[in-house]
């Protein structure tokens, strides 16, 4: 809220009738009202412009500025609604509002107005006032702007409001059952209706008869009628005393806490809408895409109290120089808290008041706890005492008196200085003594060194002599062994002559056997030859037959009388009917046909001639001349006819002649004529044919040709047959010669070969025996030779041995001498050692350091002492007063401290508590830590109070948690519950890019910085998370000068080497190692990983014990180990295992989900990754969020061990980016030799 | 004692998942000390204001800054108090420096008034196992018929010294009276061991079969509550053995 020096303006005013009436209704008289004060303190609010462009405003009369006004208007504020004219204000209405509502806002302007009711004609409203009104924002419009923009945040409230309107529920119950450590209680036998059972989760629980809430509902089990409650820490004591059990058994579940929280968040929205933010530009900074930050005028030059690296310095300077908003991104372990501490200190020095706020109490306490104790800083922790951690407790109101006392005492305690001086003197004397001793020591040492060198040489000689001896002895022994072995061998064997005889006998037998083999083979050959002979003679016969056959055929062809015989032969022998043969046969056929015709015609001619003769005779008998007839006939007309007709004609003649003895001659003549005609026709026909002989000749010729042709065809066949026949004859000749040769041979062999059965087998056996015998003989001879040679060697070796032994004896003598000298000298050293083993250096250094740090105070005090000796006594008095001071004595100081507190810490939501707002309405600077873990509505609450806002966070770590779920999970749940949740889309956008991230990206360089040097992790562990910051301008670096030294885990085991800082214990992607799901639940666990972690913890415990034994760790030190997992159920099981099944006296273990571990750090972190399956539909759930992985990987200081399936996470995961991110981790592990597969793992089990 | 045992058993067995594997009784040593101390009575006055009055009485101070340097106290506080003391009429600013008014001088006198009081004595109870001082017994110790054995992890540690006793006494005895005077324990004159009491405790070794966990419940009759310190000690030392003994591993 802006405070301005107000100017007084003259303001002519008139009131309308309505206004006057309204005023009277309020019990005021307008004349006397305006006469109450000379000038009124008024807040102007501008209305939106009317259609006619007239400007109107509301004037809020500030009661607090005027006692008289406050007296007149008791409990209300007068509001005048006016139209602004050039010459006056015209009041059109008068209203009132409750006095407790604040009048100041960023939309209103405070002014002092002197009202003048007697408006003159030429009067004017002051131009300055008109300009001021002209330039001021319209309140409604500004509110609308905020309303519109802030709507996108509604989703967050909706989430929290989901179950907010639940009325209190009350139920009887039967009894209470506590868990093992009284952290939870189960309320048995609750009686609630169905709807109530559903809405129980997270409600606060109160028992009748108890003042305070006992806890929060964890789980409701309707079928068992039980409600599991997580008890508040302060209830454990009560529960152990059984105070909870003796109550009237009535429980109330209430949602009050959530409701009031949501109410506060809503109130934040309203305040922003009403323009009540301390920074008038807040809404624009929050909602504009490019936040309109004021340009930095001048970079502050600062002297730092903390040791800061370049990035931290940049952050502090930037934050101090920025006017309104500064954003610091702090990856894990980069010293955010140091930066916050330094900014607080710088603010305090500059006289500014700072609010340090965070989402969680823990973060607030952490930040305050690390602030330097400095008299300029007065820290106050505000909040409910029971929820404040130990670190913050000393800063709560009731303790600050004590804190102040301790601090002042410490500052004032100057006696320490003198004591230190004394100690210094003593230590310096000791140092001198030590120096002397050192000199002496060095002298003796140098002598010692010389002798030691001699001893060393002699020892070396001795060693080499010894070795030589050993070598000789060894080779002698070997020789002996060999000789002995060979000799036994030779003794056991018959000598070589016998062997040779045996060999000869066998060889003879072999010759016999070979002969027999050859004989048998010969017989086989002869048999074979005979077979061939028989075949050849058979073939010979066959071919001679063929030759005979063809000869006969030729004869048959030549002798064949007729064509038909030839045809038969062709058919029978299947002779090729060549064209010529066919022609000849056709020709013959034609000749034969014509010859047939000729014979037929001759027959008819003869018949007709006989008939003619007969008829002529008849006629002659009748004396009828036939000459004429003959004449005619010669000239002749022929009667065309055919054989049948002639036969009929003749039959007719015959029958007429036979039956009719008396025939008319005329009739006969006709017949005769007919006969003549017909004979003539036959003659004519015959004329066309050749003579019969000619035909005969032609036929003979054709047959001759045909025969010739056929014989020609047969001839090649015959030729071939003859050739074949000859060939086989020759073959037979050859074979028989061969056979004769073989038979001769056979005869020869018969004399000296015998037939032995199984001859070949016997031969093989013999061959083997002979080979064996030969080898044996060779071996025998070699052994003999060896024995001879080795015998010679042995003699030589024995000689060498004797020489070497002599040499050694000499060396031994020399060594004994040297040892004696050494012993003497070392005895001299013992007393010096004692002096040297004391370490005054360290103390010296410490004292010097203390002295240096106090030198400034000391010097100034010295001066004062000289100037005012009295001061000494006053200071002495002050010290004793302080030491004796009781709480009562510090009461006033406490009040002063609270009043002047300049660093105030509280949670975001608590910063909106009514009492807090009243005590601290505005801060010069508001620092919000862990911004990324809070929702925007939560952030808004502290932001409203700051003129300047500094945000510290890391958007690469996890976003806000709601209850036990992440925002995403809650959102998912809501989306499943109802389809029509309005804010869902907007919320999703916000989830994609948080407020912090957007601001960090969009602010100019002058208003942001990233802390890029981390001091938590060994650089090898850091290597796994640098990937998440690749997109930023700065690379994440390791600020440890020597990681190996500063982050030495000091443990050594089979799995873990001293130089291992990042391990991945690979679990196979096989059913035996798969995740499992809780019965009836949704959380997952992995029994194989659980087992693995159990054995790993045991191994770590043993390693820690060993480290203690070997002096690497202090005897009472414990290794701090965090066992974390992506899944709550797995954490639960790990926790049970650690408490119930393992004894780990050298470890302190904390367990938790990755989400809960954000902000914490441990020496060693074991991460159980749980997911492992082969379900193609499924993925890796929570583990795919890179921010969750970032948090998981960045908790460990010295050693990080991942337990999970590399295959599952680097190959089976659905999204490419996710696979890549886990592959990067795996690669980092591999590069450091940190991958352990199960084979290796199980070897160690 | 039997009655108590029965009662506790029935409370524990209200949880159907719970089995009491074994129950034992033993006693815990609690030492009782006789302490004599000296309280003083003095006026209640803010120490910084008192110190400022004393300083003004002895030396000349003109600026808040000087006093701030001298006392190593925030200048703001001193400035505030200067205004307040002037308003109350305890001091006034003269030419060179602040001076006490007569009212102021009166105030100094009463402010440093110390009235020694008679020596008093009281009884403090201390449990070495817990290393804690305990208030008076909650209720009467139950009667025991038999002799109970000593707690098997009892120890003889003794971290008692005068400072600790003074602190305990200050918490108990310091107070304000109606006239604005406060009584403060100034010194511990002596403390003597009076006796060692044997406090009966009832130990139950419990198996919750639903969750498969073993734990101990120990009822401390002095404090009238389940004693987490003792429970933790026993669990830490024996938890694994119980598992082996009763269900194997």
Boltz contact constraints between the chains, C-beta under 6 A:
constraints:
  - contact:
      token1: [A, 175]
      token2: [B, 14]
      max_distance: 6.0
  - contact:
      token1: [A, 177]
      token2: [B, 14]
      max_distance: 6.0
  - contact:
      token1: [A, 177]
      token2: [B, 15]
      max_distance: 6.0
  - contact:
      token1: [A, 180]
      token2: [B, 215]
      max_distance: 6.0
  - contact:
      token1: [A, 240]
      token2: [B, 225]
      max_distance: 6.0
  - contact:
      token1: [A, 240]
      token2: [B, 226]
      max_distance: 6.0
  - contact:
      token1: [A, 241]
      token2: [B, 225]
      max_distance: 6.0
  - contact:
      token1: [A, 375]
      token2: [B, 74]
      max_distance: 6.0
  - contact:
      token1: [A, 408]
      token2: [B, 72]
      max_distance: 6.0
  - contact:
      token1: [A, 411]
      token2: [B, 72]
      max_distance: 6.0
  - contact:
      token1: [A, 412]
      token2: [B, 72]
      max_distance: 6.0
  - contact:
      token1: [A, 870]
      token2: [B, 59]
      max_distance: 6.0
  - contact:
      token1: [A, 871]
      token2: [B, 70]
      max_distance: 6.0
  - contact:
      token1: [A, 874]
      token2: [B, 55]
      max_distance: 6.0
  - contact:
      token1: [A, 878]
      token2: [B, 51]
      max_distance: 6.0
  - contact:
      token1: [A, 878]
      token2: [B, 71]
      max_distance: 6.0
  - contact:
      token1: [A, 881]
      token2: [B, 47]
      max_distance: 6.0
  - contact:
      token1: [A, 881]
      token2: [B, 51]
      max_distance: 6.0
  - contact:
      token1: [A, 885]
      token2: [B, 47]
      max_distance: 6.0
  - contact:
      token1: [A, 886]
      token2: [B, 184]
      max_distance: 6.0
  - contact:
      token1: [A, 888]
      token2: [B, 44]
      max_distance: 6.0
  - contact:
      token1: [A, 888]
      token2: [B, 182]
      max_distance: 6.0
  - contact:
      token1: [A, 889]
      token2: [B, 47]
      max_distance: 6.0
  - contact:
      token1: [A, 892]
      token2: [B, 46]
      max_distance: 6.0
  - contact:
      token1: [A, 893]
      token2: [B, 48]
      max_distance: 6.0
  - contact:
      token1: [A, 896]
      token2: [B, 77]
      max_distance: 6.0
  - contact:
      token1: [A, 896]
      token2: [B, 80]
      max_distance: 6.0
  - contact:
      token1: [A, 900]
      token2: [B, 76]
      max_distance: 6.0
  - contact:
      token1: [A, 1140]
      token2: [B, 213]
      max_distance: 6.0
  - contact:
      token1: [A, 1143]
      token2: [B, 240]
      max_distance: 6.0
